[in-house]
Structures are given as structure tokens and as C-alpha cells.
């Protein structure tokens, strides 16, 4: 059974993950409208991933005889200044999620909640990957610059990243199926 303070913190994380999912969905819609199909596909996938992160916590809480609370989602921004500013927002958002996961990890360790500590290990690694990917994208955007054709090249770079992530996910799925 989860201690009350850990249950409350996990439910707060559900809220953070749900809002992240909605924000990415809004960014995807904006990118679609702007003709940035590679960027849109990236953000649609990110939205799905954040929802999956939320659901993992929901299931964990319920499996631990707690009660997962499903929050109302804040209305995200729907208009953005530029794709560059969108990715800066994404980086800030991912850093905030990382900070929240780290606080959860500390809380679970201080409370000697070993099950939650082990559960959160996956999120620690996931956030390291997420922040690294967004930093890589920001570096590419900086290298591409802001010239008249920059949006085209940024979008192409995101298409390349989407393909690489899909291939990696497929390889991981194939490895899992081979073990089953």
C-alpha cells in the first residue's frame, strides 16, 4: 500500500503527464496546420508517449491498492511563434518533468518505498533520453539557422528522427517477440 504523501505525489505526476500529452497534441496540430508534417508526426508520437507514461502511473497506483485520480487537463496554447520557440518550450517542459520525477524518486527513497523507487527507475532513464533527444533537436535547429529554407530542413530532420525512432521501436519489439 502506498503512503499518502507518495500517492498524492504520484497523482500530481499523472496530472503533469496528462498536461504534457495535451501540450504535445496541440503542438502537433499547429505543425500540421503550418505544413510541417515531420514535426507534426513527432509531436503526435510524443503526445501518445506522454499518455502512456500517465497510464503506467495510473496502473501502478491502482495495483498498489491506491486510487489514481484522473485530472482535468489544462487548455494548452494553440498558436506558437515559431518551430524554434516550440522546441525551446518542449525542452523546458521536459526539464520540469525530469525535476518532478527526481522529487518523486527522493520522496520514495526517503519513505523507504522500495517498490515505488524501482517503478520510478524507468522514468529516470526515460527522462534522460527525452531531454537528450530534445537537446539534439535544438542543436540541429541552431545549426540549420533561421534562413528562408530553414523550416524545410528542420522538418526533414524531424522526419529522419521519426524514422530512426520507429526503426528502434520495431527492433525492440522484434527482440521482445523473439524472447516470447
C-alpha angles and dihedrals in degrees: 000000000000122000113243095247092051092046090052092048092049090049089051088053089053087057092049092049092047092051091047090053091051092047092052090047090053091048090050091052092049091049090049090053091048092053094249097135096166091051091045092052090049093053094044088055091046090052091053091047093052090049089052089051089053093049092051089058092045091053093044093052092048092045088053090056093256129122117250111213116212109215133213108254122238115239106255125216111275101191123058134190097228143332087259091058090046092058092046087055090048091053092051090048093050091049090052090051090049090051090050092049090049091052090049090050092051091047092051092047093048089048091050089237096154095174092057092044090055091045091052093051089082091055092050090057093041092054092049088055093045094051091045092052094049091048088052091051092048089050090052091048090051091050093047090051129198103287124135094276097040095104090057093052094043090052092048090050090053090050088054091049091048091053092048092050092048091050091049091049090049091050091049091049091049090051091050092049091050090055094048 
